[in-house]
Amino acid sequence: MAVTDHARAVSNCRNRLESCDPSKLTGPEATALAVADRQRNVSDCREGIASCDRSKLTPSEVRDSSVAEHQRNFSDCRDGRETCNSSDLTPTEAGA
């Protein structure tokens, strides 16, 4: 039963459930969770997902996410989407 409870605690934290209790994780599990959370945040920022916390990014990651955001905007403008912000386009992009 204890093994099942522990596995559930790990799963709850891994899946970001409110029932996550980090105090029930071992040191390596807590470290792995922190690494996974960080990777998820970097990915969320690159993909433009609202859960992105840019304050947790390195300067290089901020640049990468900004480039990805610009590319998404250019694509949105090229495809005629309402999410296009034409004021963020370069003159060359605007001409395209």
Backbone torsions as a table, in degrees:
resi	resn	phi	psi	omega
1	MET	NA	-39.4	-179.6
2	ALA	-64.3	-37.0	179.4
3	VAL	-65.4	-42.0	178.8
4	THR	-64.7	-43.8	178.9
5	ASP	-62.0	-41.3	-179.9
6	HIS	-66.6	-43.2	178.7
7	ALA	-60.8	-39.0	178.0
8	ARG	-65.4	-41.3	179.2
9	ALA	-62.0	-43.6	178.4
10	VAL	-62.7	-45.7	-179.4
11	SER	-62.6	-42.2	179.2
12	ASN	-59.8	-41.1	180.0
13	CYS	-72.6	-41.4	180.0
14	ARG	-61.4	-34.3	-178.0
15	ASN	-94.9	9.8	176.3
16	ARG	58.1	35.8	178.6
17	LEU	-79.4	151.0	179.4
18	GLU	-60.8	-25.9	-179.3
19	SER	-77.9	5.1	177.9
20	CYS	-64.4	129.7	174.8
21	ASP	-122.8	95.3	-176.3
22	PRO	-58.3	-23.3	-179.7
23	SER	-67.7	-14.8	179.2
24	LYS	-88.9	-1.6	-179.4
25	LEU	-91.5	149.0	172.6
26	THR	-74.5	167.6	177.5
27	GLY	-55.7	-51.2	178.6
28	PRO	-62.6	-35.8	178.0
29	GLU	-66.4	-41.6	178.7
30	ALA	-64.5	-39.9	177.8
31	THR	-64.4	-46.3	179.3
32	ALA	-61.3	-39.1	178.3
33	LEU	-65.3	-42.4	179.0
34	ALA	-62.9	-41.4	177.9
35	VAL	-64.0	-44.8	179.8
36	ALA	-63.7	-40.9	178.6
37	ASP	-63.4	-40.7	179.3
38	ARG	-65.1	-45.4	178.6
39	GLN	-62.2	-38.9	179.0
40	ARG	-64.5	-41.1	179.7
41	ASN	-65.1	-43.5	178.4
42	VAL	-59.9	-45.1	179.0
43	SER	-63.5	-43.8	178.5
44	ASP	-59.0	-40.1	179.8
45	CYS	-67.6	-42.4	178.4
46	ARG	-64.8	-34.0	-176.9
47	GLU	-88.9	-5.7	179.8
48	GLY	75.7	27.6	-179.6
49	ILE	-83.0	138.7	-172.4
50	ALA	-58.0	-26.4	-178.3
51	SER	-74.8	-1.0	178.7
52	CYS	-59.9	133.1	174.0
53	ASP	-117.5	94.1	-176.0
54	ARG	-63.5	-21.8	-179.9
55	SER	-67.3	-15.0	-179.7
56	LYS	-97.4	4.4	-178.8
57	LEU	-92.1	153.1	171.7
58	THR	-76.6	163.6	177.0
59	PRO	-55.4	-39.2	178.4
60	SER	-64.3	-41.2	179.1
61	GLU	-67.7	-35.0	176.2
62	VAL	-62.4	-45.7	178.3
63	ARG	-60.6	-45.6	-179.8
64	ASP	-60.7	-43.6	-179.0
65	SER	-69.6	-32.6	177.0
66	SER	-67.3	-41.0	177.0
67	VAL	-62.5	-45.0	179.5
68	ALA	-62.7	-39.9	178.4
69	GLU	-63.3	-42.9	179.0
70	HIS	-63.4	-42.3	179.5
71	GLN	-63.9	-39.9	177.1
72	ARG	-63.2	-42.2	-179.6
73	ASN	-64.5	-44.6	178.4
74	PHE	-58.7	-44.4	178.5
75	SER	-62.0	-42.9	178.5
76	ASP	-60.7	-41.9	179.8
77	CYS	-67.0	-44.8	179.8
78	ARG	-60.8	-34.5	-177.8
79	ASP	-90.2	0.8	177.4
80	GLY	72.6	27.5	-179.8
81	ARG	-80.6	151.5	179.3
82	GLU	-64.4	-22.8	-178.2
83	THR	-77.4	-2.0	179.2
84	CYS	-64.7	133.2	172.0
85	ASN	-117.2	92.0	-173.5
86	SER	-65.2	-20.5	-179.9
87	SER	-70.5	-15.1	178.6
88	ASP	-91.0	-1.9	-178.0
89	LEU	-84.1	149.1	172.3
90	THR	-74.4	162.8	177.5
91	PRO	-56.8	-38.9	178.9
92	THR	-64.9	-43.4	179.1
93	GLU	-65.1	-41.1	-179.0
94	ALA	-63.3	-34.1	178.9
95	GLY	-70.9	-24.3	-179.7
96	ALA	-77.7	NA	NA
